[in-house]
Amino acid sequence: MRSSSGAILGLTLLAGFTMAAACAEEAPPACQVPASLQSSDSPLPRVTQAVKDAHALNILVAGSRSSTIPSAESNAYPARLQAYLKEGLPSVTVNVSVELQIKKTAAEVAAGFAKLLENKKPTLVIWQTGTVDAMRSVDPDEFRAAIDQGVAALQKAGTDVILMNLQYSPRTESVISPPPYLDNLRVVAQQYDVPLFDRFAIMQQWNDSGDFDLFSASPGLNLVKRVHDCLGRALSKFVIDTAHLDTAKQNRQN
């Protein structure tokens, strides 16, 4: 009898441990972002004014391949950004569109901003840049000059700007050298007083904390979706906090 009871208890404990392990594997990552990376002291005055006056926010993401998920665009970070902004600002009409600048350097993208903005009238442009330049080993000074030109053109056109740097991958650090491009983006952001969304540092934090294993050369679709979802959530909070949008007030107005 004692033996039977012990066997039952052992099976019960084993089942409990198995269920706990399964729940741990299925639980979404915390993907927390340090407060220092969650907002910026640089303003987003047009975003603030557009939300206050028109209850509308039009965002254009000028991105590369890392702003997309082939066959799953609704899970890519621009779409998740839109979803989280709508959740946080329920009384605001939010639209996030994407203009892919695949395989283009910062200089090539900057040269096309004037024409791009003729067709679109965004309140905010999120310029994701640096990866192609790093891969092509573009001279860092030339990269800085291109970012300078692009930000100046965007501000002249009357839109707010958020610069977004490279995505972090521990595998690519042996192939490219991100620091010169990260540093120059930071310098231009300070020069023009525009916010910098430090995607590189945020993803490195997630990798180091164990939220994600970003070392894989071919991450599965589920991992990619989870990373993009976390980026969309972090970026939405970055926009809301940097523009000083009162989400509590927005919820009351709804």
Protein Blocks (a to p, Z undefined) as FASTA:
>chain_A
ZZmmmmmmmmmmmmmmmmmmmmmmmpccfkiacfklmpcfbdcfklmmmmmmnopacddd
dddfklccehilmlpmklmmmmmmmmmmmmbccdddddddehiafklmmmmmmmmmmmpc
cfbdcddehjlmmmnopafklmmmmmmmmmmmmmmnopacddddddddfklmmmmcfklm
mmmmmmmmmmnopacddfklmmmmmmmnomacckbfbdcfklmmmmmmmmmmmmmmmmmm
mnopafklmmmmZZ
